[in-house]
Amino acid sequence: MADILVVEDEDVLARSIVSFLERRGFSAGFAVDAQSAMAMFRRETPRLVILDVRLGRDNGLDLLVTLRAQNPEVQVVVMTGHGDVNIAVEAMKRGARDFLMKPAPLAMIASMAADLILQDVARPADPTGLDRIVGRSSAAIDLRSTLRKLATAAEGRMAPGVLVTGPRGSGKMLAAKALHELAQGSRGAATILNCAAPNETLTAVIDAAEGTLILRHVDQLGEEDQARLLRRMDADPSLWVIATTSRNLGALERRGEFRADLLYRIQLGWVDVPALAEHSSDILPLAEEFARATALRYGRSRPRFNGEARVKLLQHDWPGNVTELENCVERAVIQSGETLIEASDIRIIDTREVEAAAVPNLSKLEETALVKALRVTGGNVSRAAEMLGISRDTLRYRMEKFGINRR
């Protein structure tokens, strides 16, 4: 019996996927069209089907419905071309468990297969190290690889400072903790310091720090504490500093708000954690993990998301990143009270009014650009028009429209 059936009309790609899966311990087979896929499905009764939605003359979505009718317990992952998000959403509505965007790295396919086939194997209640980094996207794979390399570099007497950057809510502290835990055998215990804390707290913690010092919001360190941290690092070369920020420290340094010598010390290692929208294929595995952890914390059975709930999760853009997703899933688990989470349980906090208020007025932006160009060029209309990428006549018209003088 094959664990996995790959349905892909490109013979070479199908063989490559099967070979890669088999090298990782799975039993797998492939079919190149709907007819052979159904024959193999009945014969092998696989637990997971990886299905390309475009099968030449056959329709993968129709085959998905047929497979699910034959065996409602089978898990189906659809593969779609890049940008075919609507097709992926339609597949979820028809019962697909997840989706992959082609071309998908073989390692991502294998990771997804492991997640789905081994999903009932208990994960640790409190994951550590790389187990903290959930996801099978290229971004998640690259993040784990970067953390491994930096942990190896930290095994010597002197560990390179590491700066973890990324937008708010993207999981920077998760990455920082995972990095420390990977190298914990050689770096000792970690002290976590929020740099927004009162000055006396910062002073005491920095002066006493040993082993590993993890700094949250390092951009909020004042001038005196930046100097104090540098002195502490000079006095104890074995102190490993891992700092996180959602701001551009290079820009702060250019404005004189962050010391260049400290920036160069803590950014020898650099981890960039992307926004969730940049690795949307991780939304569902992250949601599954948050649901599992929440259920465990509240002593409930592990819940599942139905198709409509998964679609709703995929259709939101998650401006609050992983933190917003975690909050949403935790709320759904608590309020559903059941082992099945439905779309109505996915209640997303609406921030549209706040976002709309933050959008600048287009007319004001145009006026500001005109005034600035004229000021920079000393009122030279020809040069200002060239700078703005418009004709002189267009510039004159817009100057009259806004009542702008040349000087």
LUMMARMI-962325 format. One line per 4 residues: their letters; for each residue x, y, z of C-alpha. Coordinates in steps of 0.5 Angstrom, whole numbers, plus 500, padded with zeros to 3 digits. Layout:
N
a> X:Y:Z ~ ...
REM end
This chain:
407
madi> 500:500:500 ~ 503:507:498 ~ 502:512:503 ~ 502:518:498
lvve> 499:518:491 ~ 502:524:487 ~ 498:526:481 ~ 502:530:476
dedv> 501:530:468 ~ 509:532:468 ~ 512:525:468 ~ 519:527:470
lars> 516:532:476 ~ 512:526:478 ~ 518:521:478 ~ 522:527:482
ivsf> 517:528:487 ~ 516:520:489 ~ 524:519:489 ~ 525:525:494
lerr> 519:522:498 ~ 522:515:498 ~ 529:517:500 ~ 525:520:506
gfsa> 522:514:508 ~ 515:515:505 ~ 512:510:501 ~ 509:513:494
gfav> 507:512:487 ~ 505:517:482 ~ 499:517:476 ~ 499:522:470
daqs> 492:522:469 ~ 485:522:472 ~ 484:515:470 ~ 490:512:472
amam> 490:516:479 ~ 483:513:480 ~ 485:506:479 ~ 491:507:483
frre> 487:510:489 ~ 483:504:489 ~ 488:499:489 ~ 493:503:494
tprl> 488:507:499 ~ 493:512:500 ~ 493:517:506 ~ 495:523:502
vild> 494:525:495 ~ 498:531:492 ~ 494:533:486 ~ 496:538:480
vrlg> 489:541:479 ~ 492:542:471 ~ 492:535:468 ~ 492:536:461
rdng> 485:534:459 ~ 483:532:466 ~ 480:537:471 ~ 484:536:478
ldll> 478:539:482 ~ 473:534:479 ~ 478:529:481 ~ 479:532:488
vtlr> 471:531:489 ~ 471:524:486 ~ 477:522:491 ~ 474:525:497
aqnp> 467:522:495 ~ 471:515:495 ~ 474:516:501 ~ 472:522:505
evqv> 478:521:510 ~ 483:522:505 ~ 487:528:505 ~ 488:532:499
vvmt> 494:537:497 ~ 493:541:491 ~ 498:544:487 ~ 497:550:483
ghgd> 501:555:478 ~ 504:561:482 ~ 498:566:482 ~ 492:561:482
vnia> 490:563:489 ~ 483:563:487 ~ 483:556:484 ~ 487:554:491
veam> 481:557:495 ~ 476:553:490 ~ 480:547:492 ~ 479:548:499
krga> 472:549:499 ~ 471:542:495 ~ 475:539:501 ~ 482:540:500
rdfl> 487:540:506 ~ 492:544:503 ~ 495:547:497 ~ 502:548:494
mkpa> 504:554:489 ~ 508:551:483 ~ 514:550:483 ~ 514:548:490
plam> 521:546:492 ~ 521:538:494 ~ 523:539:501 ~ 517:543:502
iasm> 513:538:499 ~ 516:533:504 ~ 515:537:510 ~ 508:538:508
aadl> 507:530:507 ~ 511:529:514 ~ 506:534:517 ~ 500:531:515
ilqd> 501:524:515 ~ 505:524:522 ~ 500:530:525 ~ 497:525:530
varp> 504:524:533 ~ 505:528:539 ~ 509:534:539 ~ 512:537:545
adpt> 508:541:549 ~ 513:546:549 ~ 517:546:543 ~ 524:548:543
gldr> 529:550:538 ~ 528:549:531 ~ 521:546:533 ~ 519:553:535
ivgr> 519:555:527 ~ 513:552:524 ~ 512:552:516 ~ 514:549:510
ssaa> 515:555:505 ~ 522:557:502 ~ 522:562:508 ~ 521:558:513
idlr> 526:553:511 ~ 531:559:510 ~ 530:561:517 ~ 531:554:520
stlr> 538:554:516 ~ 540:561:518 ~ 539:559:525 ~ 543:553:524
klat> 549:556:521 ~ 549:562:527 ~ 548:557:532 ~ 554:553:530
aaeg> 558:560:529 ~ 556:561:537 ~ 559:554:539 ~ 566:558:540
rmap> 568:562:546 ~ 566:568:542 ~ 559:568:539 ~ 557:573:534
gvlv> 552:578:535 ~ 545:577:532 ~ 540:582:530 ~ 533:579:528
tgpr> 529:584:524 ~ 522:584:521 ~ 515:587:522 ~ 511:587:528
gsgk> 508:581:530 ~ 512:577:525 ~ 515:572:530 ~ 522:575:532
mlaa> 522:573:539 ~ 521:566:537 ~ 527:566:532 ~ 531:569:538
kalh> 529:564:543 ~ 530:558:538 ~ 537:560:536 ~ 539:561:543
elaq> 536:554:545 ~ 540:551:539 ~ 546:553:542 ~ 544:553:549
gsrg> 550:547:551 ~ 555:552:549 ~ 552:559:551 ~ 549:558:558
aati> 542:561:560 ~ 539:567:557 ~ 536:573:560 ~ 531:577:556
lnca> 531:584:557 ~ 525:589:554 ~ 529:595:552 ~ 523:599:553
apne> 523:598:561 ~ 525:603:566 ~ 532:606:566 ~ 534:603:572
tlta> 532:596:570 ~ 536:596:564 ~ 542:598:568 ~ 542:593:573
vida> 540:587:567 ~ 546:590:563 ~ 551:590:568 ~ 549:583:571
aegt> 548:579:564 ~ 552:573:563 ~ 551:567:558 ~ 546:570:553
lilr> 543:577:553 ~ 536:577:548 ~ 534:584:547 ~ 527:586:545
hvdq> 526:593:542 ~ 533:594:542 ~ 532:601:538 ~ 529:603:544
lgee> 536:603:548 ~ 538:610:550 ~ 545:613:548 ~ 547:612:555
dqar> 545:604:555 ~ 548:603:548 ~ 554:605:551 ~ 553:601:557
llrr> 552:595:553 ~ 558:596:549 ~ 562:597:555 ~ 559:590:558
mdad> 561:586:551 ~ 568:589:551 ~ 569:587:559 ~ 566:580:557
pslw> 567:577:550 ~ 563:571:552 ~ 557:575:552 ~ 552:573:547
viat> 548:579:545 ~ 541:577:540 ~ 537:583:539 ~ 530:584:536
tsrn> 527:590:532 ~ 522:592:527 ~ 525:598:525 ~ 531:600:521
lgal> 537:601:525 ~ 541:603:519 ~ 536:609:518 ~ 537:611:526
errg> 544:611:526 ~ 544:616:520 ~ 540:620:524 ~ 544:620:530
efra> 539:616:534 ~ 543:609:534 ~ 551:608:535 ~ 554:605:529
dlly> 559:601:533 ~ 554:598:537 ~ 550:596:530 ~ 556:593:527
riql> 557:589:533 ~ 550:586:534 ~ 549:585:526 ~ 555:580:525
gwvd> 549:575:524 ~ 543:577:521 ~ 536:574:521 ~ 530:577:517
vpal> 523:574:519 ~ 518:576:513 ~ 511:578:514 ~ 506:573:514
aehs> 504:575:507 ~ 510:573:504 ~ 510:566:506 ~ 502:565:506
sdil> 503:558:505 ~ 505:557:512 ~ 498:560:514 ~ 495:553:515
plae> 500:549:519 ~ 501:555:523 ~ 494:555:525 ~ 494:548:526
efar> 499:549:531 ~ 496:554:535 ~ 490:550:535 ~ 493:544:538
atal> 497:549:543 ~ 491:552:545 ~ 487:546:546 ~ 493:543:550
rygr> 493:549:554 ~ 485:549:556 ~ 485:541:557 ~ 481:540:550
srpr> 481:535:545 ~ 485:538:539 ~ 480:541:534 ~ 480:541:526
fnge> 478:547:521 ~ 473:545:516 ~ 474:547:509 ~ 470:554:510
arvk> 474:556:516 ~ 481:554:512 ~ 479:558:506 ~ 477:564:511
llqh> 484:564:514 ~ 487:564:507 ~ 483:570:504 ~ 485:575:510
dwpg> 492:578:509 ~ 494:578:516 ~ 497:585:517 ~ 498:583:524
nvte> 502:577:522 ~ 503:571:526 ~ 501:575:532 ~ 494:576:529
lenc> 493:569:527 ~ 495:566:533 ~ 490:571:537 ~ 485:569:532
vera> 486:562:532 ~ 486:562:540 ~ 479:566:540 ~ 476:561:535
viqs> 478:555:539 ~ 476:558:546 ~ 469:560:543 ~ 468:554:539
getl> 467:549:544 ~ 467:544:539 ~ 473:539:536 ~ 471:542:529
ieas> 472:550:528 ~ 468:553:522 ~ 468:559:519 ~ 463:563:523
diri> 468:561:529 ~ 474:565:525 ~ 473:572:528 ~ 478:577:525
idtr> 479:584:528 ~ 477:589:523 ~ 482:594:523 ~ 480:598:516
evea> 478:604:520 ~ 484:605:523 ~ 488:603:516 ~ 483:608:512
aavp> 485:614:517 ~ 492:613:516 ~ 492:613:508 ~ 495:620:506
nlsk> 490:624:502 ~ 492:624:495 ~ 491:631:493 ~ 495:633:499
leet> 501:628:497 ~ 501:631:490 ~ 501:639:492 ~ 507:637:497
alvk> 511:634:491 ~ 510:640:487 ~ 512:645:492 ~ 518:641:494
alrv> 520:640:487 ~ 520:648:486 ~ 523:649:492 ~ 529:644:491
tggn> 530:647:484 ~ 529:654:486 ~ 523:655:482 ~ 526:653:476
vsra> 519:650:472 ~ 523:646:467 ~ 528:643:472 ~ 522:641:477
aeml> 518:638:471 ~ 523:634:469 ~ 524:632:477 ~ 517:630:477
gisr> 517:626:470 ~ 511:631:467 ~ 511:636:462 ~ 512:644:463
dtlr> 505:645:461 ~ 502:640:466 ~ 506:643:472 ~ 504:650:470
yrme> 497:647:470 ~ 497:644:477 ~ 501:650:480 ~ 495:654:478
kfgi> 490:648:480 ~ 493:649:487 ~ 495:656:487 ~ 502:655:488
nrr> 507:660:486 ~ 514:659:483 ~ 518:661:490
REM end
